[in-house]
Every structure is written in structure tokens, then in C-alpha cells.
């Protein structure tokens, strides 16, 4: 199940998002508009939803969160973009990476409680 929103996910929503991979949830976040789309099998599915809703490609970054360990990763094929000077699956720009991680913590704050 894919859920896209601007507010933190509830515990019930997180349970639905976990259906794809049990403890891991893939995410794409618009770091400018602070919108998170999560729960797909592939990052490009989430990216497409955000682009269709007016997000700019340069503001979209992919990764995910392991609910069991609470570890956030910043790894996705959608992050490979020469025009944004990101030549890796990982988010290379420290400023963007920190924004992505902080927003992930915000959207999934209920797992830290």
C-alpha cells in the first residue's frame, strides 16, 4: 500500500506500509514541499506520484527506513542524477542527506516513541 502525505504516519499506517517488505519501507521525499510517499515496491512508483502532484525532480530523493532497527538509508536509483551532481545511488550532498534523514524521522516519529 502506498501512502503519500505531509504529516507523520500513524502506527496503523506504518503497519500498512510494512506490507511490501515486512520491516523495511521504501520512501521518496520532496525535501522542499515536505511530502513523503512510502510503501511501494520500487522508488520510481513513489517518485511518479509526487511528480504527478507537482513536485520538482530536483527536490525528490529516495531511501527508506528499517522499522526494526530504526535505521534510515539514503539509497535509491532515483538519486542518480548528473544534473543535480549526484552520481551515486546514495545522496552525496550532506545538506540534502541531512534534510532527507530529518524528514524521514519526522514522518516516522511514532516508531521512535
Biopython code that builds the backbone (N, CA, C, O; Angstrom):
import numpy as np
from Bio.PDB.StructureBuilder import StructureBuilder

atoms = [
    (1, "UNK", "N", (0.839, -1.184, 0.000)),
    (1, "UNK", "CA", (0.000, 0.000, 0.000)),
    (1, "UNK", "C", (0.887, 1.251, 0.000)),
    (1, "UNK", "O", (1.858, 1.336, 0.752)),
    (2, "UNK", "N", (0.550, 2.188, -0.827)),
    (2, "UNK", "CA", (1.274, 3.457, -0.906)),
    (2, "UNK", "C", (0.453, 4.528, -0.197)),
    (2, "UNK", "O", (-0.751, 4.665, -0.414)),
    (3, "UNK", "N", (1.145, 5.286, 0.659)),
    (3, "UNK", "CA", (0.501, 6.412, 1.339)),
    (3, "UNK", "C", (1.399, 7.631, 1.145)),
    (3, "UNK", "O", (2.599, 7.580, 1.414)),
    (4, "UNK", "N", (0.805, 8.725, 0.676)),
    (4, "UNK", "CA", (1.523, 9.972, 0.434)),
    (4, "UNK", "C", (0.898, 11.044, 1.302)),
    (4, "UNK", "O", (-0.315, 11.253, 1.281)),
    (5, "UNK", "N", (1.761, 11.735, 2.082)),
    (5, "UNK", "CA", (1.202, 12.752, 2.987)),
    (5, "UNK", "C", (2.256, 13.747, 3.459)),
    (5, "UNK", "O", (3.454, 13.576, 3.233)),
    (6, "UNK", "N", (1.766, 14.794, 4.123)),
    (6, "UNK", "CA", (2.637, 15.847, 4.641)),
    (6, "UNK", "C", (2.769, 15.794, 6.164)),
    (6, "UNK", "O", (3.517, 16.575, 6.752)),
    (7, "UNK", "N", (2.057, 14.891, 6.789)),
    (7, "UNK", "CA", (2.101, 14.760, 8.246)),
    (7, "UNK", "C", (2.655, 13.382, 8.612)),
    (7, "UNK", "O", (2.682, 12.490, 7.764)),
    (8, "UNK", "N", (3.091, 13.194, 9.844)),
    (8, "UNK", "CA", (3.657, 11.894, 10.242)),
    (8, "UNK", "C", (2.669, 10.746, 10.063)),
    (8, "UNK", "O", (1.457, 10.910, 10.203)),
    (9, "UNK", "N", (3.227, 9.586, 9.751)),
    (9, "UNK", "CA", (2.420, 8.377, 9.612)),
    (9, "UNK", "C", (2.019, 7.869, 10.993)),
    (9, "UNK", "O", (2.812, 7.898, 11.934)),
    (10, "UNK", "N", (0.783, 7.406, 11.098)),
    (10, "UNK", "CA", (0.306, 6.812, 12.349)),
    (10, "UNK", "C", (0.852, 5.382, 12.443)),
    (10, "UNK", "O", (1.359, 4.838, 11.462)),
    (11, "UNK", "N", (0.746, 4.791, 13.613)),
    (11, "UNK", "CA", (1.181, 3.402, 13.785)),
    (11, "UNK", "C", (0.397, 2.469, 12.860)),
    (11, "UNK", "O", (0.955, 1.512, 12.324)),
    (12, "UNK", "N", (-0.871, 2.743, 12.678)),
    (12, "UNK", "CA", (-1.702, 1.930, 11.788)),
    (12, "UNK", "C", (-1.236, 2.061, 10.332)),
    (12, "UNK", "O", (-1.178, 1.070, 9.605)),
    (13, "UNK", "N", (-0.908, 3.276, 9.917)),
    (13, "UNK", "CA", (-0.416, 3.484, 8.554)),
    (13, "UNK", "C", (0.928, 2.785, 8.353)),
    (13, "UNK", "O", (1.174, 2.200, 7.298)),
    (14, "UNK", "N", (1.785, 2.845, 9.351)),
    (14, "UNK", "CA", (3.089, 2.182, 9.251)),
    (14, "UNK", "C", (2.902, 0.675, 9.098)),
    (14, "UNK", "O", (3.636, 0.040, 8.340)),
    (15, "UNK", "N", (1.950, 0.104, 9.791)),
    (15, "UNK", "CA", (1.665, -1.325, 9.634)),
    (15, "UNK", "C", (1.267, -1.640, 8.191)),
    (15, "UNK", "O", (1.680, -2.663, 7.645)),
    (16, "UNK", "N", (0.474, -0.775, 7.577)),
    (16, "UNK", "CA", (0.073, -0.972, 6.182)),
    (16, "UNK", "C", (1.266, -0.803, 5.245)),
    (16, "UNK", "O", (1.394, -1.544, 4.270)),
    (17, "UNK", "N", (2.146, 0.169, 5.531)),
    (17, "UNK", "CA", (3.312, 0.420, 4.689)),
    (17, "UNK", "C", (4.301, -0.738, 4.733)),
    (17, "UNK", "O", (5.031, -0.969, 3.770)),
    (18, "UNK", "N", (4.327, -1.460, 5.839)),
    (18, "UNK", "CA", (5.250, -2.584, 6.009)),
    (18, "UNK", "C", (4.828, -3.816, 5.210)),
    (18, "UNK", "O", (5.600, -4.770, 5.118)),
    (19, "UNK", "N", (3.650, -3.823, 4.641)),
    (19, "UNK", "CA", (3.147, -4.995, 3.924)),
    (19, "UNK", "C", (4.070, -5.451, 2.791)),
    (19, "UNK", "O", (4.154, -6.648, 2.517)),
    (20, "UNK", "N", (4.752, -4.531, 2.138)),
    (20, "UNK", "CA", (5.596, -4.860, 0.988)),
    (20, "UNK", "C", (6.853, -5.643, 1.393)),
    (20, "UNK", "O", (7.189, -6.638, 0.751)),
    (21, "UNK", "N", (7.551, -5.204, 2.453)),
    (21, "UNK", "CA", (8.836, -5.807, 2.825)),
    (21, "UNK", "C", (8.941, -6.198, 4.302)),
    (21, "UNK", "O", (10.046, -6.468, 4.773)),
    (22, "UNK", "N", (7.875, -6.236, 5.021)),
    (22, "UNK", "CA", (7.779, -6.628, 6.430)),
    (22, "UNK", "C", (8.377, -5.617, 7.414)),
    (22, "UNK", "O", (7.645, -5.085, 8.248)),
    (23, "UNK", "N", (9.681, -5.336, 7.342)),
    (23, "UNK", "CA", (10.244, -4.364, 8.294)),
    (23, "UNK", "C", (10.861, -3.151, 7.604)),
    (23, "UNK", "O", (11.257, -2.197, 8.273)),
    (24, "UNK", "N", (10.944, -3.174, 6.288)),
    (24, "UNK", "CA", (11.575, -2.072, 5.551)),
    (24, "UNK", "C", (10.524, -1.339, 4.732)),
    (24, "UNK", "O", (9.668, -1.962, 4.104)),
    (25, "UNK", "N", (10.595, -0.008, 4.744)),
    (25, "UNK", "CA", (9.657, 0.803, 3.978)),
    (25, "UNK", "C", (10.447, 1.722, 3.051)),
    (25, "UNK", "O", (11.264, 2.521, 3.508)),
    (26, "UNK", "N", (10.200, 1.604, 1.749)),
    (26, "UNK", "CA", (10.824, 2.498, 0.772)),
    (26, "UNK", "C", (10.097, 3.835, 0.790)),
    (26, "UNK", "O", (8.873, 3.892, 0.901)),
    (27, "UNK", "N", (10.875, 4.912, 0.678)),
    (27, "UNK", "CA", (10.304, 6.255, 0.688)),
    (27, "UNK", "C", (10.906, 7.123, -0.402)),
    (27, "UNK", "O", (12.044, 6.918, -0.823)),
    (28, "UNK", "N", (10.126, 8.092, -0.850)),
    (28, "UNK", "CA", (10.615, 9.199, -1.666)),
    (28, "UNK", "C", (10.049, 10.448, -1.012)),
    (28, "UNK", "O", (8.851, 10.547, -0.745)),
    (29, "UNK", "N", (10.944, 11.402, -0.760)),
    (29, "UNK", "CA", (10.530, 12.620, -0.072)),
    (29, "UNK", "C", (10.836, 13.839, -0.931)),
    (29, "UNK", "O", (11.928, 13.977, -1.483)),
    (30, "UNK", "N", (9.851, 14.711, -1.028)),
    (30, "UNK", "CA", (10.055, 16.035, -1.620)),
    (30, "UNK", "C", (10.592, 16.893, -0.481)),
    (30, "UNK", "O", (9.845, 17.294, 0.411)),
    (31, "UNK", "N", (11.897, 17.171, -0.520)),
    (31, "UNK", "CA", (12.524, 17.860, 0.610)),
    (31, "UNK", "C", (12.171, 19.342, 0.667)),
    (31, "UNK", "O", (12.385, 19.985, 1.695)),
    (32, "UNK", "N", (11.636, 19.892, -0.414)),
    (32, "UNK", "CA", (11.210, 21.294, -0.415)),
    (32, "UNK", "C", (9.780, 21.437, 0.105)),
    (32, "UNK", "O", (9.515, 22.261, 0.980)),
    (33, "UNK", "N", (8.863, 20.637, -0.433)),
    (33, "UNK", "CA", (7.457, 20.712, -0.029)),
    (33, "UNK", "C", (7.158, 19.890, 1.220)),
    (33, "UNK", "O", (6.074, 19.997, 1.792)),
    (34, "UNK", "N", (8.130, 19.061, 1.646)),
    (34, "UNK", "CA", (7.986, 18.200, 2.833)),
    (34, "UNK", "C", (6.797, 17.251, 2.694)),
    (34, "UNK", "O", (5.894, 17.206, 3.529)),
    (35, "UNK", "N", (6.843, 16.490, 1.586)),
    (35, "UNK", "CA", (5.833, 15.472, 1.308)),
    (35, "UNK", "C", (6.553, 14.129, 1.209)),
    (35, "UNK", "O", (7.601, 14.026, 0.571)),
    (36, "UNK", "N", (5.993, 13.114, 1.835)),
    (36, "UNK", "CA", (6.576, 11.780, 1.778)),
    (36, "UNK", "C", (5.589, 10.820, 1.119)),
    (36, "UNK", "O", (4.403, 10.793, 1.449)),
    (37, "UNK", "N", (6.110, 10.036, 0.184)),
    (37, "UNK", "CA", (5.346, 8.955, -0.420)),
    (37, "UNK", "C", (6.079, 7.672, -0.054)),
    (37, "UNK", "O", (7.287, 7.570, -0.265)),
    (38, "UNK", "N", (5.362, 6.691, 0.493)),
    (38, "UNK", "CA", (6.008, 5.496, 1.015)),
    (38, "UNK", "C", (5.173, 4.254, 0.765)),
    (38, "UNK", "O", (3.958, 4.324, 0.580)),
    (39, "UNK", "N", (5.859, 3.104, 0.765)),
    (39, "UNK", "CA", (5.174, 1.834, 0.743)),
    (39, "UNK", "C", (5.192, 1.078, -0.565)),
    (39, "UNK", "O", (4.562, 0.025, -0.655)),
    (40, "UNK", "N", (5.875, 1.555, -1.576)),
    (40, "UNK", "CA", (5.884, 0.882, -2.879)),
    (40, "UNK", "C", (6.963, -0.195, -2.945)),
    (40, "UNK", "O", (7.833, -0.290, -2.080)),
    (41, "UNK", "N", (6.879, -0.996, -3.991)),
    (41, "UNK", "CA", (7.896, -1.995, -4.268)),
    (41, "UNK", "C", (9.147, -1.347, -4.866)),
    (41, "UNK", "O", (10.262, -1.805, -4.617)),
    (42, "UNK", "N", (8.966, -0.295, -5.646)),
    (42, "UNK", "CA", (10.064, 0.407, -6.316)),
    (42, "UNK", "C", (9.944, 1.912, -6.074)),
    (42, "UNK", "O", (8.844, 2.462, -6.037)),
    (43, "UNK", "N", (11.090, 2.563, -5.911)),
    (43, "UNK", "CA", (11.104, 4.003, -5.656)),
    (43, "UNK", "C", (10.463, 4.810, -6.786)),
    (43, "UNK", "O", (9.813, 5.825, -6.535)),
    (44, "UNK", "N", (10.645, 4.361, -8.027)),
    (44, "UNK", "CA", (10.105, 5.145, -9.142)),
    (44, "UNK", "C", (8.585, 5.260, -9.088)),
    (44, "UNK", "O", (8.019, 6.216, -9.617)),
    (45, "UNK", "N", (7.917, 4.290, -8.450)),
    (45, "UNK", "CA", (6.463, 4.363, -8.305)),
    (45, "UNK", "C", (6.080, 5.539, -7.399)),
    (45, "UNK", "O", (5.104, 6.243, -7.658)),
    (46, "UNK", "N", (6.852, 5.735, -6.349)),
    (46, "UNK", "CA", (6.610, 6.841, -5.412)),
    (46, "UNK", "C", (6.976, 8.170, -6.062)),
    (46, "UNK", "O", (6.262, 9.163, -5.923)),
    (47, "UNK", "N", (8.099, 8.170, -6.771)),
    (47, "UNK", "CA", (8.552, 9.364, -7.481)),
    (47, "UNK", "C", (7.491, 9.835, -8.467)),
    (47, "UNK", "O", (7.223, 11.032, -8.566)),
    (48, "UNK", "N", (6.889, 8.905, -9.194)),
    (48, "UNK", "CA", (5.859, 9.233, -10.185)),
    (48, "UNK", "C", (4.666, 9.931, -9.529)),
    (48, "UNK", "O", (4.145, 10.911, -10.062)),
    (49, "UNK", "N", (4.239, 9.427, -8.379)),
    (49, "UNK", "CA", (3.109, 10.038, -7.665)),
    (49, "UNK", "C", (3.419, 11.489, -7.318)),
    (49, "UNK", "O", (2.594, 12.377, -7.530)),
    (50, "UNK", "N", (4.604, 11.721, -6.788)),
    (50, "UNK", "CA", (4.972, 13.086, -6.379)),
    (50, "UNK", "C", (5.124, 14.007, -7.588)),
    (50, "UNK", "O", (4.701, 15.162, -7.539)),
    (51, "UNK", "N", (5.718, 13.511, -8.665)),
    (51, "UNK", "CA", (5.835, 14.332, -9.880)),
    (51, "UNK", "C", (4.466, 14.691, -10.441)),
    (51, "UNK", "O", (4.250, 15.822, -10.878)),
    (52, "UNK", "N", (3.542, 13.737, -10.431)),
    (52, "UNK", "CA", (2.182, 13.989, -10.928)),
    (52, "UNK", "C", (1.439, 14.999, -10.059)),
    (52, "UNK", "O", (0.476, 15.622, -10.505)),
    (53, "UNK", "N", (1.888, 15.155, -8.824)),
    (53, "UNK", "CA", (1.257, 16.108, -7.912)),
    (53, "UNK", "C", (2.037, 17.415, -7.796)),
    (53, "UNK", "O", (1.834, 18.178, -6.852)),
    (54, "UNK", "N", (2.927, 17.675, -8.752)),
    (54, "UNK", "CA", (3.565, 18.974, -8.845)),
    (54, "UNK", "C", (4.944, 19.120, -8.229)),
    (54, "UNK", "O", (5.481, 20.227, -8.192)),
    (55, "UNK", "N", (5.531, 18.042, -7.747)),
    (55, "UNK", "CA", (6.887, 18.138, -7.207)),
    (55, "UNK", "C", (7.897, 18.311, -8.333)),
    (55, "UNK", "O", (7.659, 17.895, -9.466)),
    (56, "UNK", "N", (9.010, 18.923, -8.011)),
    (56, "UNK", "CA", (10.104, 19.095, -8.953)),
    (56, "UNK", "C", (11.097, 17.947, -8.777)),
    (56, "UNK", "O", (11.412, 17.560, -7.652)),
    (57, "UNK", "N", (11.586, 17.405, -9.890)),
    (57, "UNK", "CA", (12.517, 16.269, -9.842)),
    (57, "UNK", "C", (13.704, 16.536, -8.917)),
    (57, "UNK", "O", (14.112, 15.650, -8.167)),
    (58, "UNK", "N", (14.255, 17.735, -8.962)),
    (58, "UNK", "CA", (15.450, 18.037, -8.161)),
    (58, "UNK", "C", (15.187, 18.050, -6.659)),
    (58, "UNK", "O", (16.130, 18.039, -5.868)),
    (59, "UNK", "N", (13.922, 18.073, -6.258)),
    (59, "UNK", "CA", (13.567, 18.057, -4.835)),
    (59, "UNK", "C", (13.243, 16.656, -4.315)),
    (59, "UNK", "O", (13.026, 16.473, -3.117)),
    (60, "UNK", "N", (13.209, 15.662, -5.215)),
    (60, "UNK", "CA", (12.816, 14.306, -4.827)),
    (60, "UNK", "C", (14.034, 13.422, -4.586)),
    (60, "UNK", "O", (14.930, 13.321, -5.424)),
    (61, "UNK", "N", (14.041, 12.788, -3.421)),
    (61, "UNK", "CA", (15.145, 11.915, -3.030)),
    (61, "UNK", "C", (14.584, 10.643, -2.419)),
    (61, "UNK", "O", (13.592, 10.666, -1.692)),
    (62, "UNK", "N", (15.247, 9.521, -2.733)),
    (62, "UNK", "CA", (14.750, 8.232, -2.294)),
    (62, "UNK", "C", (15.627, 7.543, -1.272)),
    (62, "UNK", "O", (16.833, 7.774, -1.187)),
    (63, "UNK", "N", (14.988, 6.698, -0.507)),
    (63, "UNK", "CA", (15.678, 5.904, 0.506)),
    (63, "UNK", "C", (14.671, 5.038, 1.207)),
    (63, "UNK", "O", (13.738, 4.521, 0.592)),
    (64, "UNK", "N", (14.863, 4.879, 2.503)),
    (64, "UNK", "CA", (13.921, 4.076, 3.247)),
    (64, "UNK", "C", (14.276, 3.992, 4.714)),
    (64, "UNK", "O", (15.250, 4.584, 5.180)),
    (65, "UNK", "N", (13.457, 3.237, 5.430)),
    (65, "UNK", "CA", (13.664, 3.079, 6.865)),
    (65, "UNK", "C", (13.396, 1.629, 7.242)),
    (65, "UNK", "O", (12.417, 1.020, 6.810)),
    (66, "UNK", "N", (14.291, 1.101, 8.057)),
    (66, "UNK", "CA", (14.115, -0.235, 8.619)),
    (66, "UNK", "C", (13.412, -0.048, 9.954)),
    (66, "UNK", "O", (13.985, 0.504, 10.893)),
    (67, "UNK", "N", (12.189, -0.501, 10.033)),
    (67, "UNK", "CA", (11.379, -0.290, 11.235)),
    (67, "UNK", "C", (11.966, -1.030, 12.436)),
    (67, "UNK", "O", (11.891, -0.539, 13.563)),
    (68, "UNK", "N", (12.547, -2.201, 12.203)),
    (68, "UNK", "CA", (13.112, -2.984, 13.289)),
    (68, "UNK", "C", (14.320, -2.337, 13.950)),
    (68, "UNK", "O", (14.428, -2.309, 15.176)),
    (69, "UNK", "N", (15.233, -1.815, 13.124)),
    (69, "UNK", "CA", (16.463, -1.207, 13.656)),
    (69, "UNK", "C", (16.379, 0.311, 13.768)),
    (69, "UNK", "O", (17.235, 0.937, 14.392)),
    (70, "UNK", "N", (15.348, 0.904, 13.164)),
    (70, "UNK", "CA", (15.146, 2.350, 13.092)),
    (70, "UNK", "C", (16.241, 3.045, 12.266)),
    (70, "UNK", "O", (16.460, 4.248, 12.403)),
    (71, "UNK", "N", (16.918, 2.280, 11.417)),
    (71, "UNK", "CA", (17.973, 2.832, 10.569)),
    (71, "UNK", "C", (17.380, 3.425, 9.294)),
    (71, "UNK", "O", (16.515, 2.826, 8.654)),
    (72, "UNK", "N", (17.861, 4.602, 8.944)),
    (72, "UNK", "CA", (17.445, 5.303, 7.733)),
    (72, "UNK", "C", (18.546, 5.144, 6.702)),
    (72, "UNK", "O", (19.726, 5.307, 7.014)),
    (73, "UNK", "N", (18.160, 4.825, 5.468)),
    (73, "UNK", "CA", (19.159, 4.819, 4.407)),
    (73, "UNK", "C", (18.741, 5.810, 3.331)),
    (73, "UNK", "O", (17.573, 6.180, 3.215)),
    (74, "UNK", "N", (19.714, 6.222, 2.562)),
    (74, "UNK", "CA", (19.504, 7.226, 1.510)),
    (74, "UNK", "C", (19.933, 6.641, 0.174)),
    (74, "UNK", "O", (20.686, 7.269, -0.571)),
    (75, "UNK", "N", (19.456, 5.446, -0.128)),
    (75, "UNK", "CA", (19.909, 4.695, -1.276)),
    (75, "UNK", "C", (18.748, 4.378, -2.215)),
    (75, "UNK", "O", (17.792, 3.699, -1.840)),
    (76, "UNK", "N", (18.852, 4.885, -3.440)),
    (76, "UNK", "CA", (17.830, 4.616, -4.447)),
    (76, "UNK", "C", (18.370, 4.959, -5.835)),
    (76, "UNK", "O", (19.155, 5.894, -5.995)),
    (77, "UNK", "N", (17.940, 4.196, -6.829)),
    (77, "UNK", "CA", (18.326, 4.501, -8.208)),
    (77, "UNK", "C", (17.838, 5.881, -8.637)),
    (77, "UNK", "O", (18.469, 6.515, -9.483)),
    (78, "UNK", "N", (16.730, 6.360, -8.073)),
    (78, "UNK", "CA", (16.227, 7.679, -8.487)),
    (78, "UNK", "C", (17.167, 8.801, -8.054)),
    (78, "UNK", "O", (17.048, 9.928, -8.536)),
    (79, "UNK", "N", (18.101, 8.501, -7.147)),
    (79, "UNK", "CA", (19.051, 9.518, -6.682)),
    (79, "UNK", "C", (20.181, 9.764, -7.686)),
    (79, "UNK", "O", (20.908, 10.748, -7.556)),
    (80, "UNK", "N", (20.341, 8.899, -8.674)),
    (80, "UNK", "CA", (21.402, 9.065, -9.668)),
    (80, "UNK", "C", (20.959, 10.120, -10.676)),
    (80, "UNK", "O", (20.139, 9.861, -11.557)),
    (81, "UNK", "N", (21.523, 11.311, -10.524)),
    (81, "UNK", "CA", (21.144, 12.425, -11.399)),
    (81, "UNK", "C", (22.348, 13.340, -11.608)),
    (81, "UNK", "O", (22.736, 14.089, -10.711)),
    (82, "UNK", "N", (22.924, 13.270, -12.789)),
    (82, "UNK", "CA", (24.085, 14.101, -13.102)),
    (82, "UNK", "C", (23.748, 15.591, -13.006)),
    (82, "UNK", "O", (24.573, 16.387, -12.556)),
    (83, "UNK", "N", (22.537, 15.968, -13.429)),
    (83, "UNK", "CA", (22.158, 17.379, -13.415)),
    (83, "UNK", "C", (22.129, 17.948, -11.996)),
    (83, "UNK", "O", (22.255, 19.158, -11.809)),
    (84, "UNK", "N", (21.962, 17.079, -10.996)),
    (84, "UNK", "CA", (21.967, 17.517, -9.594)),
    (84, "UNK", "C", (23.271, 17.141, -8.900)),
    (84, "UNK", "O", (23.367, 17.168, -7.673)),
    (85, "UNK", "N", (24.281, 16.787, -9.711)),
    (85, "UNK", "CA", (25.616, 16.426, -9.211)),
    (85, "UNK", "C", (25.567, 15.266, -8.220)),
    (85, "UNK", "O", (26.332, 15.226, -7.256)),
    (86, "UNK", "N", (24.667, 14.333, -8.467)),
    (86, "UNK", "CA", (24.570, 13.132, -7.624)),
    (86, "UNK", "C", (24.761, 11.921, -8.535)),
    (86, "UNK", "O", (23.830, 11.493, -9.217)),
    (87, "UNK", "N", (25.968, 11.378, -8.538)),
    (87, "UNK", "CA", (26.330, 10.299, -9.455)),
    (87, "UNK", "C", (26.273, 8.922, -8.796)),
    (87, "UNK", "O", (26.859, 7.964, -9.300)),
    (88, "UNK", "N", (25.578, 8.826, -7.686)),
    (88, "UNK", "CA", (25.507, 7.590, -6.918)),
    (88, "UNK", "C", (24.065, 7.290, -6.505)),
    (88, "UNK", "O", (23.203, 8.168, -6.544)),
    (89, "UNK", "N", (23.818, 6.051, -6.111)),
    (89, "UNK", "CA", (22.521, 5.696, -5.513)),
    (89, "UNK", "C", (22.335, 6.436, -4.191)),
    (89, "UNK", "O", (21.213, 6.767, -3.807)),
    (90, "UNK", "N", (23.429, 6.688, -3.508)),
    (90, "UNK", "CA", (23.400, 7.382, -2.218)),
    (90, "UNK", "C", (23.250, 8.886, -2.437)),
    (90, "UNK", "O", (23.693, 9.419, -3.455)),
    (91, "UNK", "N", (22.629, 9.557, -1.487)),
    (91, "UNK", "CA", (22.564, 11.027, -1.527)),
    (91, "UNK", "C", (23.940, 11.535, -1.094)),
    (91, "UNK", "O", (24.336, 11.351, 0.057)),
    (92, "UNK", "N", (24.663, 12.168, -2.004)),
    (92, "UNK", "CA", (26.042, 12.582, -1.742)),
    (92, "UNK", "C", (26.151, 13.940, -1.053)),
    (92, "UNK", "O", (27.067, 14.158, -0.260)),
    (93, "UNK", "N", (25.238, 14.841, -1.342)),
    (93, "UNK", "CA", (25.267, 16.173, -0.753)),
    (93, "UNK", "C", (24.855, 16.088, 0.722)),
    (93, "UNK", "O", (23.735, 15.681, 1.032)),
    (94, "UNK", "N", (25.754, 16.467, 1.623)),
    (94, "UNK", "CA", (25.483, 16.355, 3.058)),
    (94, "UNK", "C", (24.244, 17.132, 3.492)),
    (94, "UNK", "O", (23.470, 16.652, 4.320)),
    (95, "UNK", "N", (24.054, 18.326, 2.942)),
    (95, "UNK", "CA", (22.905, 19.156, 3.299)),
    (95, "UNK", "C", (21.595, 18.455, 2.904)),
    (95, "UNK", "O", (20.659, 18.386, 3.700)),
    (96, "UNK", "N", (21.539, 17.944, 1.685)),
    (96, "UNK", "CA", (20.338, 17.248, 1.211)),
    (96, "UNK", "C", (20.124, 15.966, 2.011)),
    (96, "UNK", "O", (18.998, 15.643, 2.388)),
    (97, "UNK", "N", (21.210, 15.238, 2.268)),
    (97, "UNK", "CA", (21.120, 13.986, 3.025)),
    (97, "UNK", "C", (20.551, 14.227, 4.426)),
    (97, "UNK", "O", (19.689, 13.481, 4.889)),
    (98, "UNK", "N", (21.039, 15.268, 5.091)),
    (98, "UNK", "CA", (20.553, 15.587, 6.442)),
    (98, "UNK", "C", (19.082, 15.985, 6.413)),
    (98, "UNK", "O", (18.324, 15.608, 7.306)),
    (99, "UNK", "N", (18.670, 16.744, 5.395)),
    (99, "UNK", "CA", (17.254, 17.108, 5.252)),
    (99, "UNK", "C", (16.401, 15.858, 5.065)),
    (99, "UNK", "O", (15.349, 15.715, 5.687)),
    (100, "UNK", "N", (16.866, 14.951, 4.197)),
    (100, "UNK", "CA", (16.134, 13.711, 3.946)),
    (100, "UNK", "C", (16.005, 12.897, 5.234)),
    (100, "UNK", "O", (14.924, 12.401, 5.549)),
    (101, "UNK", "N", (17.099, 12.760, 5.974)),
    (101, "UNK", "CA", (17.076, 11.987, 7.217)),
    (101, "UNK", "C", (16.167, 12.631, 8.265)),
    (101, "UNK", "O", (15.412, 11.937, 8.946)),
    (102, "UNK", "N", (16.240, 13.949, 8.392)),
    (102, "UNK", "CA", (15.405, 14.657, 9.370)),
    (102, "UNK", "C", (13.923, 14.512, 9.022)),
    (102, "UNK", "O", (13.091, 14.294, 9.904)),
    (103, "UNK", "N", (13.601, 14.633, 7.744)),
    (103, "UNK", "CA", (12.204, 14.478, 7.322)),
    (103, "UNK", "C", (11.734, 13.034, 7.510)),
    (103, "UNK", "O", (10.584, 12.806, 7.884)),
    (104, "UNK", "N", (12.597, 12.071, 7.259)),
    (104, "UNK", "CA", (12.233, 10.668, 7.487)),
    (104, "UNK", "C", (11.909, 10.459, 8.960)),
    (104, "UNK", "O", (10.923, 9.801, 9.295)),
    (105, "UNK", "N", (12.736, 11.016, 9.840)),
    (105, "UNK", "CA", (12.477, 10.916, 11.285)),
    (105, "UNK", "C", (11.139, 11.556, 11.638)),
    (105, "UNK", "O", (10.407, 11.042, 12.484)),
    (106, "UNK", "N", (10.819, 12.671, 10.995)),
    (106, "UNK", "CA", (9.541, 13.345, 11.247)),
    (106, "UNK", "C", (8.368, 12.469, 10.810)),
    (106, "UNK", "O", (7.416, 12.274, 11.566)),
    (107, "UNK", "N", (8.442, 11.943, 9.587)),
    (107, "UNK", "CA", (7.328, 11.149, 9.063)),
    (107, "UNK", "C", (7.135, 9.830, 9.805)),
    (107, "UNK", "O", (6.021, 9.310, 9.862)),
    (108, "UNK", "N", (8.212, 9.285, 10.376)),
    (108, "UNK", "CA", (8.136, 8.004, 11.069)),
    (108, "UNK", "C", (8.408, 8.147, 12.567)),
    (108, "UNK", "O", (8.923, 7.229, 13.204)),
    (109, "UNK", "N", (8.056, 9.302, 13.115)),
    (109, "UNK", "CA", (8.357, 9.565, 14.527)),
    (109, "UNK", "C", (7.699, 8.575, 15.482)),
    (109, "UNK", "O", (8.210, 8.354, 16.580)),
    (110, "UNK", "N", (6.584, 7.978, 15.090)),
    (110, "UNK", "CA", (5.912, 7.045, 16.001)),
    (110, "UNK", "C", (6.743, 5.788, 16.272)),
    (110, "UNK", "O", (6.520, 5.128, 17.287)),
    (111, "UNK", "N", (7.687, 5.437, 15.403)),
    (111, "UNK", "CA", (8.499, 4.253, 15.685)),
    (111, "UNK", "C", (9.567, 4.538, 16.735)),
    (111, "UNK", "O", (10.139, 3.612, 17.309)),
    (112, "UNK", "N", (9.836, 5.819, 16.987)),
    (112, "UNK", "CA", (10.853, 6.196, 17.971)),
    (112, "UNK", "C", (10.251, 6.398, 19.357)),
    (112, "UNK", "O", (10.979, 6.617, 20.325)),
    (113, "UNK", "N", (8.937, 6.326, 19.456)),
    (113, "UNK", "CA", (8.266, 6.569, 20.745)),
    (113, "UNK", "C", (8.208, 5.318, 21.593)),
    (113, "UNK", "O", (7.679, 5.349, 22.704)),
]
sb = StructureBuilder()
sb.init_structure("model")
sb.init_model(0)
sb.init_chain("A")
sb.init_seg("    ")
for serial, (resi, resn, name, xyz) in enumerate(atoms, 1):
    if name == "N":
        sb.init_residue(resn, " ", resi, " ")
    sb.init_atom(name, np.array(xyz, "f"), 0.0, 1.0, " ", f" {name:<3s}", serial, name[0])
structure = sb.get_structure()
